Amino acid sequence: MKLVRLMALGLILGMAVLAVACSGDAATPTSPATSTSAAPAATAAPTAATAVPPTATRPPAATRPPVATAAPTATAAPTATPVPPTAKILTFSNDSPHVTVIDAETNLVIKTADMPEFLKWTWNDDNNYFDGQNVWLGLKYPEADDAVVIALNVDTLEISSRLPVGKEAANLYIGKATKSGILHIGKQKSGEVVTIDTNSAKVLETWDTVPVNEGVVCDADIGIGADGVERFYYPTQNGDTVVSINAETGETITVTDTPEGSKPLMHTNAPDGRMWVQEVNSNTNAVFDPVTLELIARIAAASKPVVATFSPDGKLAYIGHSGDPVVQVIDTEAIKEVTRVTVGSTPTKLAVHPNGDYIYAIASKEARVYVIATDSWKVTGTIALANNPGGMFLWED
């Protein structure tokens, strides 16, 4: 009986094991010796779902604000290419042709002309007044000592105006005009100054009591000092003085002595107003303050300095001579000589190209013009003329 019970119990246990295996339950059967049941496994807390923001809905195009469009970038205006200045030169001769035109870019003669009712040129240089169309020049009729000022059209070579200025046995000198266009004519031996309104081409006055200290009115120019006053300046040659007078009234402002026997013959007022005087007998250049006429400096020249002109920027002075074939170059700030250039016979008239690269010097006994390059201070060429030149004028074309 006991055996039967054991067999029954084994049968029951085998069927239980088989049931568990068939159900797929992986639980471990409870040991019959353990009365305490295993605690149920803790259930893992559910993982919090990640919040996904709702997708923004794009409004219809009609309701959307306009997208700002970047302003177009302004196009810079094209930079104008500087046009290099060009120039032409006039030379004057007492022989036919009386006027020769030179193209300063090619150094070729391009035109000549004779002047009607012509007898003789007076002193005419690169400082003569140019009104933009006409250069104002001096003529003389030696037989009657009649002096005439003409305005010569540089394009047509025709005389625009012819103005008698009275008797003069020696020379006329013409410089720059005042800001209002009044031109002062120095009458050398007469010791007079004639004023001309270049706007109306009329003679205005003759000042016959200007101081000359027993000398003459030699050369003529207008300058403006630091005080803003326009003055007319002239040296007196044998008078051994330099003079400034009021350009409007003719009233004497200042008279300054030069060394006795120096013979201040010619002069030009520099771009800064200072008076540069060529003292022909002492072979010196003297520089005077434009307001006080006090001497600033005196510097040795070659033999018989007779003309001065300046670089476009005013930094250099160029001195021509009648006694030596020399163009002297002077630093205008330091008032010291830079160099001397030999150019041929009697370079008594000079001109400077507006680009500053070339100096032109007449050779009054060689019928030619010398060309000097300012980057080397050497003669780079000559321009042949039909006759000997006595004067010269250059203008920016």
MOJO-V460321 format. One line per field, one symbol per residue. ss: DSSP state (A for helix, B for strand, O for the rest). burial: # if it has 16 or more other ideal C-beta (glycine too) atoms within 10 Angstrom, else .. Layout:
# MOJO-V460321
ss=???
burial=???
This chain:
# MOJO-V460321
ss=OAAAAAAAAAAAAAAAAAAAAAAOOOOOOOOOOOOOOOOOOOOOOOOOOOOOOOOOOOOOAAAOOOOOOOOOOOOOOOOOOOOOOOBBBBBBOOOOOOBBBBBOOOOBBBBBBOOOOOOBBOOOOOOOOBOOOBBBBBBBBOOOOBBBBBBBBOOOOOBBBBBBBBBOOOOBBBOOOOOOOBBBBBBOOOOBBBBBBOOOOBBBBBBOOOOOOOOOOBBBBBBBOOOOOBBBBBBOBOOOBBBBBBOOOOOBBBBBBOOOOOOBBBBBBOOOOOBBBBBOOOOBBBBBOOOOOOBBBBBBOOOOBBBBBBOOOOOBBBBBBOOOOBBBBBBOOOOBBBBBBBOOOOOOOBBBOOOOOBBBBBBOOOOBBBBBBOOOOBBBBBBBOOOOOOBBBBBBO
burial=......................................................................................#######...########..#.#..##.#..#..##########...#######......######.#..#.#.#.#.##.#.#########...#######.#######.#....#...#..###..###########....################.#..#..####.#...#########..###################.#.#..##.##.########....#######.#######.#..#.#..##.############...#######.#######.#....#..##.#..########..
